[in-house]
Amino acid sequence: MSKTRGQDRSGQRQPKSAGITTFTASAIAVADMVGIGVFTSLGFQVIDITSAFSVMVLWILGGVVALCGALSYGELAAALPRSGGEYNFLTRIYHPALGFMAGWLSATVGFTAPIALAALAFGAYFNGVFPGIASPLWLGLGISWIIAMVHLTGMRHSSQFQNISTILKILLIIGFMAAGLVYGTPEPISFAPSSVDLHHITSAPFAIGLVFVMYSYSGWNAQTYIMGEIKEPRRTVPRSLFIATLIVLLLYLGLNAVFLYTTPIEKMAGQVEVALVAGKHIFGEAGGRIVGALICIGLISTISAMTWIGPRVTKVMGEDIPLFAIFARETSNGVPAFAILLQLSIVTLLILTQSFEHVLNYIQFAITLSSFLTVLGVMVLRWSQPELDRPYRTWGYPITPIIFLVVTAFMMGYLLLERPVQSFAGLATLIVGLAVYFYTLKNNSKSSQGATPGE
């Protein structure tokens, strides 16, 4: 049964008591961001960018853009405090149809495909650490189901699990970086700028590399999907958005610096499993298993974060749309069980059919477009609702949102040129969501007409 709900100053339904602290909210976002991307991206970047300074600038720039997005989302979170992320923001800034399309994307494939990818990656790395235990597919299914069961037990257990797994991930990454500096053999490489860096930074490979770096930072907006469960969201969410993104920026810089410091560039160039290559150079033949174990533990917290976030979008949509009302139901522990089970079912299907990679390829454009429209919404609301209560205002406005919008527009342009079929497939997913939205409107209208007066 649904819990009793009150309303905040914005008139939106909120849980009677919310319990997620700044620490846990930050942990969710850190876990969501630090997945497999940072352990694989460098191999493709150093094919054309052979300067350590230019590579570090690439990751710094990506972090700055993510921070600009986080600062912008912070203002919206404080002014429009409700769970749902882009579904909530776009609905209230532009039109419910636009918000529904973004929510449809999140509820169906936006989180399920990344979970499926992370789960199968967990299986592959776990199999490398402990060969022959089970196939990566069954290991991936197992970890997905175990984590979902943890989240079904209630917020207290979910918070503890998320905090512990994220802290362990960060400590292991820091330990890996420290070991690299102590035990690794330094490469003849300089992190100081040189005459070739201007050429690298203004080159096409640098611009393309930025697209994939931004994918590694994706997840910086995780807290906005669960605002209804966060203590004092108007203060906590903007603060945790900034803290989490800054932590990940520092972790990414440290990891890539250690990779470059300990491992020859020619050994990493073109390699997907950069972390394993670096691990072997630092620890010898045992390095592969050590790094594999590190990545396995890290992926657990990533899967947990997305298992927490995704169903909350479906839950909020269920609060607004009678057709999806079943997904708004909560257990006595405040858990949207039906929404979690729906997500788990889709994840299971994607893993069993091995179709998640195709889904990931085609949703990138649509997800990027949703973020673009949301950050643009900060400027739209400043113009359309200047008197709206804004407990937090975007630092550096309007420069910070403009930086994010310019880089995001470049990413969308790149995706349209390089992956037109996948990009239009992502737009088709949004159009399907639009069709479902109008179907629900028609269905609601018929229900109202058929209702007895006074019901």
N, C-alpha and C positions, 0 to 999 in steps of 0.2 A: 504494500500500500504506500501511496505517496505521503511524504512527511508534510506537516503543517508548514505553510509558507507565509512569510511576511513580505513587505515591500521596502525597498530602499528609497532614497530621495528621488531617484530617477523613475520610480514607479514600476521597476522591474521586480519580478518575483525572485526572491533569494532564499537560501536555506535559513531555517530558524537559527541555527548556530553553525558557524564555519570554523574549521580548525586548522587549516594548512598555514604554517608559519612562513616567514620570509626565507628561512633556511631550506625548508622542504620545497617551496616554490622554486627557489634557485636551483636546488638539486635536480628537480624534474627537468628544467630547461638545460642544464649542463649535460645531463644524461641523454636528453633528446638530441643535442647537437653532436656530442662526441660519440660517433658511431664508427663505421668502417672507413668513411671518406678520408680522414686525415692520415690513415695508415696506408692509403693506396695512391693518393693524388700526386705525390711528389715525383713518382717515376715517370709520369707523363709530362710534368712541368720541366724537368731537367733535360728533356730531349733537345729542346731549343733554347732554354734559358739556363745557361751554364754558370751564371754568376750567383754566388750565395747571397750577396746583397740584394739582387733583384728578386730572388725567390722570397726572401724575408719581407721585402716591400710588398710583394704580391699578397702574402698572408696578412700583413698589417693592414693593407688597403681593404681586403675582404672583411677583416674585423671591424674596421672603422665604418664601413657601409652597414654591417650588421648592427653596430651600436647606433647608427643613425636611425635604422628601422626600429630598434628597441626603444629609443627615446620618443619616437613618434607614436608608437603603439602605447607607450606609457601614458601619454595625454588622453588617448581615446579610452584606455582602461579606467582612468580616474574619472572621466566625464560620463562614460557609458558602462558602468560596472555590472556586467552580467557574463556568465559563461557563454562559450560558443565561438570565440575568436572572430574570424571574418564573417561568420553567419550573423552574429550579433551586430558587429560594426557596420557592415554593408547594408543590412536591413534598416538600420536606424539613420544612416547617413544618406543613402540613396533611395532604395525601394526594397520591399520584402522579397520581390522576385530575384533581385541580384543577390541578396543575402542567402536565399534558399539555394541558389545555384552553387555558391561557395560552400554552404553547409552540406549539400548533396555530395560534392566532391570529397569533403573531409569524411563524411559518414560512410561512404562506399569504398573508395580506394585510396584516399589521401593518406590514411594512416595504416591501412591493412597491407598495402604493397610494401612500404618500408619495413613493417614488422616481419613480413614473410621473408624479405631479403636478409634482414638481420638474423632471423631465426635459422635460415639455411646456412648463413655464414658462420653462425655459432656451431652448427653441426659439423661443418667442414673443418674448422679450427680445432674443435674438441676431438674430432677423429684423428687429427694430426698429433695431438698431445697424447691421446690414448687410442692407438690404432686398433681397429677391429671390434670396438665395443658395439657399434651400430652404424647404420648408414646415416649420412648427414641429413637426409630427409626425415627419418624417424626421430633423430635427435632434435631437429628443428621443431617438429611437431610437439615433441615432449616438452621442450622448454617453453613454447608458446602456451601450452595448456597449463603447465605448472604455475607460470606467472599469472595467467588469468585467474586461476583458482585463488591465488594469494589476494588478488584485488577484489575478488568476490567476498572475502571474509570481512571487509570493512576498512574504513579510512585509517584507523590506527595502525593496523597491520601493514596496509599499503604504504603509509608514511615511513614506518620503521624500515620496511624492506627497501624502499626507494632511497632513503637516507644512507643506509648501510652500504648498499651496492654502489651508490654514487661516490661515497667517501672512499671506498675500497678502490674504485676505478681511478680516482684522482691520485691516491697514494701510490698505486702501482705505476701510473704514468710518471709521477715524480721520481719514484724509485728507479724506473727504467732510464730516465734522463740523467739521474745522478750516477748510475752505473756506467752509462755511456761516457760521461766526462771522466770518471775515475779509471775505468778499465779499457775504454776504447783507445785505439791507436789514432792519433790526430792525422787528418788528411791535410795535404798542402793546399789549403783553401782559405781565402780571406773573406771576412764578412764586412770589410770596409768598402765604401763605394769606389768605383774606378771609372775610367773613360768609357768603358763598354756598357755601363749600366743604363745610360740614357737611351742607347739604342735598344736594349732589352725591354725597358719599361714602356717605350713607345711602339713596340712591335706588335704584330697580330698575335703571335703565340702568347704574349703577356695578357692581351685582352681575352683571348680564349681561355687561358689558364684561370683568369678571374672568375669566369662563369662557373668552373668546377670548384674553385675555392668557396664561392658563395653557397654552393650546394653543401659543402662540408659544414658551413655555419648555419644551415637551415635548422630550425627548431628554436631559434632565439625568442620566438613569440609564444612558446609553449604555455606560459602562465595564463594567457588571455583566454584559453579554452576552458579553464577550470576556475574562473574568478569567483563563481558562486560558492566554492568550497574554501576560499582563502580568507583568513582573518584580515579585516580592514583592507579590502582589496584596493581602495582608492590610494592608499599609501604603500601597501605591500607590493602590489604588482609592478608599478613603475620602478621601485627600488630593486626588486628581484630581477626584472628584465635587464637592468644595467649591470648588476653584480654578476649574473650568470654569463652574459655576453663577454664581459671583461675577463672573467676567469678562463673562459674557453679561448679567447684571443691569446692570453699568456701561455696556456697549455699548448696551443698550436704552434706558437713561435718557438717554444722550448723543444717540442718534439722534432720539428723540422730542422732546427739548428743542430740537434744531436744527430739526426740522420746524416746531415751534410758533413758534420764534424768527424764522424766515425767511419763513413762508408764512401768509397770512390764513386763519383758521379756516374762514371761509365758502367758501374755495376748496377746502379739503380735505374738508369735510363730505360724507359719502356717496360719496366717491371710493375706488375700490379701489386704484388706482395712486398712492398718496400720495407715494411716493418720487419718481416722475416729475414730479408736480406741484411738489414742493419743488425738485427739480433745475432745472426751468425758471425758477423764481423766483430761484435762486441764480446759475445760469450762462447764463440766456437760453434761446434756442431749442435751443442745443446741449446743454442740460442733460439733456434726455430721453435722448439717446444716451450721455452720460457715466454717468448713473445706470443705464441699461440694461446697460452694460458691467460696472458694479460688481456688479449683481445676478447677471449671467451667471457671473462668476468665483466669486461667493459660492455659487451653486447647485452648482458643480462639487464643491466640498468637501463640501457637504451630501449630494449623491448618493454620493460616495465613502464617507462615514462610514456611511451606511445599507447600502451594498453590502458593506462590511466586517462590519457588525454582524449583519444578518439571517441570513446563512448559518451563523453560529456557533450559533444556536439550533437550527437543523435538524441540524447536526453533532452536538451534544450529545444530542439526541433519538435520533439514529442510534446513538450509543454505548450507549444504554439499551434500545432497542427493536429487536429483530432485523429486523422488517419494514422498518425504515428504515435498516438497516445500511450500505447503499451510500452514504448521505449523510455517514457518519462517516469515509469514506476520505479520506486526505490524499495529496497529491503529495509528491515528495521535498523540496519547498520548504516543506512544512507547510501547504499550502493545501487547504481542503475544496472541491475543484473541482466535484464533483457537486452540492453544496449551492449553490454560487455559480451554476452553470448552471441549476439549478432556479429560483432566485430570478429570474435574468435572463429565463427563459422566461415566468414569470408577469408580470413587468414589461412585456415585449414584448406579451403578450396584452392587458394592461390599456390600454396606449397605443394599440394598433391598434383596439381596440373602444371606446375613449373611455369606459370604464366606471369609471375610477379615482375620479371624483368621487362616484359613488354609493357605492362601497366606503368611501371616507373618511368619508362621512356616517354610515354605519351601524356603523363599528368604534369610534367615539369612546367610546361608553358602555362597551363591553367592555374597551377598553384602560384607561379610567379605573378600572373595577372591579378590574382586575388590580393596578394600582398601589395602590389602597385596601387590598386584602387583603394586599399585600406589606408595606406600612408597618404595618398592624395586626399583622402577624406579628412585628414587633419586640417588641411588648407580649406577644403570645402566648408567644414563646420565653422572655422574661424570667420568665414564670410557669411554663411547662412544663419548661424546661431551665435553671434558675438557675445550674447549675454548668458550663454550656457555655463553652468558651474564647472569650473576646471580647477580642481584641487592641485593638479600638477600640469605645468605647461612645458612643451618640448623645449629642451635646452638648445640654444643656437638657432631657433626658428627665425626665418624660413630656410636657412642654409642646410640644416641637417636633413629635413625631409626632401629637399631638392637633390641633395647628393644621392640619397637612396633612390629617388625616382629616376635620375639620370642613369645610374648603373643598372637598375632593374629594367629600364626601357632598352638599354643596350643588350641585356641578356635575352629579352623577348625577341628583339630583332635578330640576334644570333640564332636563336632556336627556330625562328621562322625560315631563315635562310638555309641553315644546315640540316634541320629536321622538320621540313614542312609537313610531311605526312603525320608524324607523331604529334606535332603542334596542333594541327587541325583535328586530330583524333581527340586531343584534350578538350578543344573547344566543343566538339560533338558531345562529350560527356556533360559539359555545362548545359548544352542545349537539351539533352535528355532530362537533366534536372529541371530546366525551365518547363518542359512538357509535364513533368510530374507535378510541379507547382500549380500550373493551371488546372490540372486534373483534380488536385486537392481543393482548389477554389470552387470548381464546378460541383464536386462531391459535397462540400460544405454547404453550398447554396441549395442543393436539392434537399439536404438534411434539414435545413432551416425552414424551407417551404413545406416540408412534410410534417413538421413539428406541430403539436397541438398548442394553441395559444395558452400562455401561462406556464408552459413547461420550462 
